[in-house]
Amino acid sequence: MSTRLLARTEAAAPAPVRADRSTWARAREASANQLFLVPVALVFVVLLVIPLTQTFYWSFTDFTGYSADVKFVGLSNYHKVLTDPSMLAGLGFTLAYTIGTAVLITACAIPLAVVLNKKFFGRNFVRSVFFFPAIPSIAILGLVWGYILSPLGSGVLNSVLQSLFHAGPYPWLSDDTLARLSVIVVAVWGGAGWHAMLYLAYLQSIPADYYEVATIDGASARQQFFHLTLPLLTPAIVISNFLLMTGGLKVFDLPFTLTKGGPGYSTYTITQSIITSGVAQGRYGLASALAVLFTFAVALVAVAQLWASRRIERRVL
């Protein structure tokens, strides 16, 4: 009995050694994989964590960027930001621009993608035409549209309206309301094609069998769109709106090249406030306070948007 027990013990002895080697191999493999994250972590710390910490510190000082003599001013910079009319105007237009472009581009891009997904003569050329505005820099588009929407009688749009309908000239960029609408319309024109291509890529991944079954069941084109296409496009809608919201909150180039933030502060943006009212005038402390508030606002909007999108995805899909 004891001999058999000893033999079994000796046979089973190598098992812990193999287990230890396997555990060591897995740990070594995990460590090797984590080493690939070190460069990314270093870039994250150098380009984001350190500047953000420095900006947070400067927001409580009177730092001008020209002198090392810095004094602690408490919440004074934050009080100036929240009471400065130009910065509040910038905040208001930035929010209006972000929400307006996100809603309008989504409303235009989805039907456009559905149309471009159908077979017709010259389809690839039409797709290229709609995608073209996404190729040049948005600053160049702003300069071109500034000539088209010039409030003078020599502006392209005013000249066309005058020759066809004997109407105008209209102050497209010199009236507060028209200037805001002009900036948003140009942004929609420039972004709808790119986001339509995004929706088109998702549309092409939907199996055609779904539509064949829906057609056999007697569903109309409208019913197929609202009960089949739109729910299956939910992941694309989430991604598109996330890009539109984050891009809209940090917009600078289009309003600046089109209206320079005017007339007055009607098309002033938060980013323009940080650059022109803070950095350009040597008020780094004030600009830092605005940047900190802006960073928290963007993070809050991004988290809220992701939370709402995931709830919609779970409910629809």
NORGIHU-V904959 format. One record per backbone hydrogen bond with DSSP energy under -0.5 kcal/mol. NH is the residue of the N-H (numbers start at 1). CO is the residue of the C=O. E is the energy in kcal/mol with one decimal. If there is no record, write none. Layout:
nh->NH co->CO e->E
nh->NH co->CO e->E
This chain:
nh->5 co->1 e->-2.1
nh->6 co->2 e->-2.1
nh->7 co->3 e->-2.0
nh->8 co->4 e->-2.4
nh->9 co->5 e->-2.1
nh->10 co->6 e->-2.3
nh->11 co->7 e->-2.2
nh->12 co->8 e->-2.0
nh->13 co->9 e->-0.8
nh->15 co->12 e->-1.0
nh->16 co->13 e->-0.6
nh->17 co->13 e->-0.5
nh->18 co->14 e->-2.2
nh->19 co->15 e->-2.4
nh->20 co->16 e->-2.7
nh->21 co->17 e->-2.3
nh->22 co->18 e->-2.6
nh->23 co->19 e->-2.6
nh->24 co->20 e->-2.6
nh->25 co->21 e->-2.5
nh->26 co->22 e->-2.3
nh->27 co->23 e->-2.4
nh->28 co->24 e->-2.5
nh->29 co->25 e->-2.4
nh->30 co->26 e->-2.5
nh->31 co->27 e->-2.3
nh->32 co->28 e->-2.1
nh->33 co->29 e->-2.2
nh->34 co->30 e->-2.3
nh->35 co->31 e->-1.5
nh->36 co->32 e->-0.7
nh->36 co->33 e->-0.9
nh->37 co->34 e->-1.2
nh->38 co->35 e->-1.2
nh->39 co->35 e->-0.5
nh->40 co->36 e->-0.5
nh->41 co->37 e->-2.7
nh->42 co->38 e->-2.6
nh->43 co->39 e->-2.4
nh->44 co->40 e->-2.5
nh->45 co->41 e->-2.4
nh->46 co->42 e->-2.8
nh->47 co->43 e->-2.7
nh->48 co->44 e->-1.5
nh->49 co->44 e->-1.8
nh->50 co->45 e->-2.7
nh->52 co->48 e->-2.2
nh->53 co->49 e->-2.4
nh->54 co->50 e->-2.5
nh->55 co->51 e->-2.6
nh->56 co->52 e->-2.2
nh->57 co->53 e->-1.9
nh->58 co->54 e->-2.6
nh->59 co->55 e->-1.7
nh->60 co->57 e->-1.6
nh->61 co->58 e->-2.1
nh->62 co->71 e->-1.5
nh->70 co->68 e->-1.2
nh->73 co->60 e->-2.8
nh->74 co->60 e->-1.0
nh->76 co->73 e->-1.4
nh->79 co->75 e->-2.2
nh->80 co->76 e->-2.2
nh->81 co->77 e->-2.2
nh->82 co->78 e->-2.1
nh->83 co->79 e->-0.8
nh->83 co->80 e->-0.6
nh->84 co->80 e->-1.4
nh->85 co->83 e->-0.5
nh->88 co->84 e->-2.2
nh->89 co->85 e->-2.5
nh->90 co->86 e->-2.1
nh->91 co->87 e->-2.2
nh->92 co->88 e->-2.4
nh->93 co->89 e->-2.5
nh->94 co->90 e->-2.2
nh->95 co->91 e->-2.1
nh->96 co->92 e->-2.2
nh->97 co->93 e->-3.2
nh->98 co->94 e->-2.5
nh->99 co->95 e->-2.6
nh->100 co->96 e->-2.6
nh->101 co->97 e->-2.6
nh->102 co->98 e->-1.9
nh->103 co->99 e->-2.4
nh->104 co->100 e->-2.5
nh->105 co->101 e->-2.5
nh->106 co->102 e->-1.6
nh->107 co->103 e->-2.3
nh->108 co->104 e->-1.9
nh->109 co->105 e->-3.1
nh->110 co->106 e->-1.7
nh->111 co->107 e->-0.6
nh->112 co->108 e->-1.6
nh->113 co->109 e->-2.5
nh->114 co->110 e->-2.1
nh->115 co->111 e->-2.2
nh->116 co->112 e->-2.6
nh->117 co->113 e->-1.1
nh->118 co->115 e->-1.4
nh->120 co->118 e->-0.5
nh->123 co->120 e->-1.3
nh->126 co->122 e->-2.3
nh->127 co->123 e->-2.5
nh->128 co->124 e->-2.0
nh->129 co->125 e->-2.2
nh->130 co->126 e->-2.2
nh->131 co->127 e->-1.8
nh->132 co->128 e->-1.5
nh->133 co->129 e->-0.5
nh->134 co->131 e->-1.8
nh->135 co->132 e->-2.4
nh->136 co->132 e->-0.7
nh->141 co->137 e->-1.9
nh->142 co->138 e->-2.0
nh->143 co->139 e->-1.8
nh->144 co->140 e->-2.4
nh->145 co->141 e->-2.8
nh->146 co->142 e->-1.6
nh->147 co->143 e->-1.2
nh->147 co->144 e->-0.5
nh->148 co->144 e->-1.9
nh->149 co->145 e->-2.9
nh->150 co->147 e->-0.8
nh->155 co->152 e->-1.6
nh->156 co->147 e->-1.1
nh->157 co->148 e->-2.4
nh->159 co->155 e->-2.6
nh->160 co->156 e->-2.2
nh->161 co->157 e->-2.5
nh->162 co->158 e->-2.2
nh->163 co->159 e->-2.3
nh->164 co->160 e->-2.4
nh->165 co->161 e->-2.2
nh->166 co->161 e->-0.6
nh->166 co->162 e->-0.9
nh->167 co->161 e->-1.4
nh->172 co->170 e->-2.1
nh->175 co->171 e->-1.3
nh->179 co->175 e->-2.9
nh->180 co->176 e->-2.1
nh->181 co->177 e->-2.5
nh->182 co->178 e->-2.7
nh->183 co->179 e->-2.3
nh->184 co->180 e->-2.1
nh->185 co->181 e->-2.8
nh->186 co->182 e->-2.5
nh->187 co->183 e->-2.0
nh->188 co->184 e->-2.4
nh->189 co->185 e->-2.6
nh->190 co->186 e->-2.3
nh->191 co->187 e->-1.7
nh->192 co->188 e->-2.3
nh->193 co->189 e->-0.5
nh->195 co->191 e->-2.0
nh->196 co->192 e->-2.1
nh->197 co->193 e->-1.8
nh->198 co->194 e->-1.4
nh->199 co->195 e->-2.3
nh->200 co->196 e->-2.4
nh->201 co->197 e->-2.0
nh->202 co->198 e->-1.4
nh->203 co->199 e->-2.6
nh->204 co->200 e->-2.1
nh->205 co->202 e->-1.0
nh->206 co->203 e->-1.5
nh->210 co->207 e->-1.0
nh->211 co->207 e->-0.6
nh->212 co->208 e->-1.9
nh->213 co->209 e->-2.7
nh->214 co->210 e->-2.2
nh->215 co->211 e->-2.4
nh->216 co->212 e->-2.2
nh->217 co->213 e->-2.1
nh->218 co->215 e->-1.2
nh->219 co->214 e->-2.7
nh->224 co->220 e->-2.5
nh->225 co->221 e->-1.9
nh->226 co->222 e->-2.4
nh->227 co->223 e->-2.5
nh->228 co->224 e->-1.4
nh->229 co->224 e->-2.5
nh->230 co->225 e->-3.0
nh->232 co->228 e->-1.6
nh->233 co->229 e->-1.2
nh->233 co->230 e->-0.5
nh->234 co->231 e->-1.4
nh->237 co->233 e->-2.5
nh->238 co->234 e->-2.4
nh->239 co->235 e->-2.1
nh->240 co->236 e->-2.9
nh->241 co->237 e->-2.6
nh->242 co->238 e->-2.0
nh->243 co->239 e->-2.3
nh->244 co->240 e->-2.4
nh->245 co->241 e->-2.7
nh->246 co->242 e->-2.3
nh->247 co->243 e->-2.3
nh->248 co->244 e->-2.4
nh->249 co->245 e->-2.0
nh->250 co->246 e->-1.0
nh->251 co->248 e->-1.2
nh->256 co->252 e->-1.9
nh->257 co->253 e->-2.5
nh->258 co->254 e->-2.1
nh->259 co->255 e->-2.7
nh->260 co->255 e->-1.1
nh->260 co->256 e->-0.8
nh->261 co->255 e->-1.1
nh->262 co->259 e->-1.9
nh->266 co->263 e->-1.9
nh->267 co->261 e->-1.5
nh->268 co->265 e->-1.2
nh->270 co->90 e->-0.6
nh->273 co->269 e->-2.0
nh->274 co->270 e->-2.3
nh->275 co->271 e->-2.0
nh->276 co->272 e->-3.0
nh->277 co->272 e->-0.6
nh->277 co->273 e->-1.2
nh->278 co->273 e->-0.8
nh->279 co->274 e->-2.3
nh->280 co->275 e->-2.9
nh->282 co->279 e->-1.6
nh->283 co->278 e->-3.1
nh->284 co->282 e->-0.6
nh->285 co->63 e->-1.9
nh->287 co->283 e->-2.7
nh->288 co->284 e->-2.7
nh->289 co->285 e->-2.0
nh->290 co->286 e->-2.2
nh->291 co->287 e->-2.5
nh->292 co->288 e->-2.5
nh->293 co->289 e->-2.2
nh->294 co->290 e->-2.5
nh->295 co->291 e->-2.5
nh->296 co->292 e->-2.3
nh->297 co->293 e->-2.3
nh->298 co->294 e->-2.6
nh->299 co->295 e->-2.5
nh->300 co->296 e->-2.5
nh->301 co->297 e->-2.5
nh->302 co->298 e->-2.7
nh->303 co->299 e->-2.5
nh->304 co->300 e->-2.5
nh->305 co->301 e->-2.6
nh->306 co->302 e->-2.4
nh->307 co->303 e->-2.6
nh->308 co->304 e->-2.5
nh->309 co->305 e->-2.4
nh->310 co->306 e->-2.5
nh->311 co->307 e->-1.8
nh->312 co->308 e->-2.2
nh->313 co->309 e->-2.7
nh->314 co->310 e->-2.5
nh->315 co->311 e->-1.7
nh->316 co->312 e->-2.6
nh->317 co->313 e->-2.8
